[in-house]
């Protein structure tokens, strides 16, 4: 007894000594304040984490500068404090400074930062004011890369020919004949409100104002800031559901080859005189989608981070293409006849073959017009279109080289602007918002089709909102606009109707069962035999499965038909496969994501 008491006393003493003191808590608070910028920097360079996003190359140097300034400020605060925490800060600053020095091994970081419209070379002059040699090195890096691109693409640097009719015209021409390098970097007025440099340079490239610098920027901004595994990138939000994971055109394991490409096409002339119908289903039916699978990579299937389903193309038949033929196959979609020989999207045909160059079934083809196809203007659409362009370029096709490319559109940005939300939303969220049933996402063809469907949903919703605002503005003050003016049957209403019918059916069956129990025709729940005979002691052989009647009434779970509801109750233990309509859907072109265009 004495030994046990001593042991308990010693245990209590040890626990008491392990309690955190006020000094310990102060140290933890200091440590939390110090690590907060590091957490934010890590998340930022991994894409925040937002679907389809990744850290940009131009963010690396500013982020490292911020972290170094944080550590230097903490070093000053702890200058006269003797603690282990001070030693950790000094060692952290030393290690980060080593990584900062490694960025000099390539010019990509400095050039990418200098090409940001809101920073340019002025950022280096301010941040590196104490080291003029660092600033001179950054200027030289930008000039060197510009010279390399000028020699690599001489057709872009050829100045236009001007005919000077008089001396004044010649003087004005000489005064304005500056290279695009001088025009951009000598501009004293920075574009302070530029938050998306990729969109800025895409516009410059399409306009042809700064072709060399824009090509440099697009090449550099296609490179991710850091390589982060999907689990690490999503650890902040705790996302584990596959619908929240970023869609990827590549296989999830190194060397991450591209396995699928999806391209959807919509001719806007086909929409003339066609009402959108229920949830835009009439317009969805006019979308043509191609699903290209790389034959050499057809055996690869994602499953660790996203649930890949390359064999479940819902809008036609997949085409297996040799990798060397992929650029030409992609190019076919961007020139006449613009996939007019492909039937509009259907969800009944699904590919089961594994052969290179598998064509679309003849019964799904439309007869091409006999006259020379018209060359049309093209708008490239995608969900995070910048990433789609990067994937296409890695396959050997650059859609930005199209001289008939009119504009780039991004459903993530459009939905964000429409809803005024602070951050982009996933394609799954957008489809859910518009009550569009999306099946087998993470298939490149399906993603491409559903991106197009999401775009049409955004366009229709915006048009209806504008019309409602116009009617409300013109309506008399004592009369509001009738909501039925804009009311159309939706997937939500169909779902509610299906639930109501199912509830009525269940109520009828329950009433019949109660009536049968009252009449004595049906055994009660849990009863084996209730005919009034002599009870027989139970044995092992008497233990059997529930009655067939119970199984028949329970039915199966049903298929995934209808508006997210299972099929009928079924009989003999089997659920029905039928349900409501599966709903329309479509997406843009993508490699297991897709960017749509029309």
Beta strands, then each sheet from edge to edge (+ up, - down):
strand 1: 260-265
strand 2: 288-294
strand 3: 319-321
strand 4: 378-382
strand 5: 405-410
sheet 1: 1+ 2- 3-
sheet 2: 4+ 5+
end
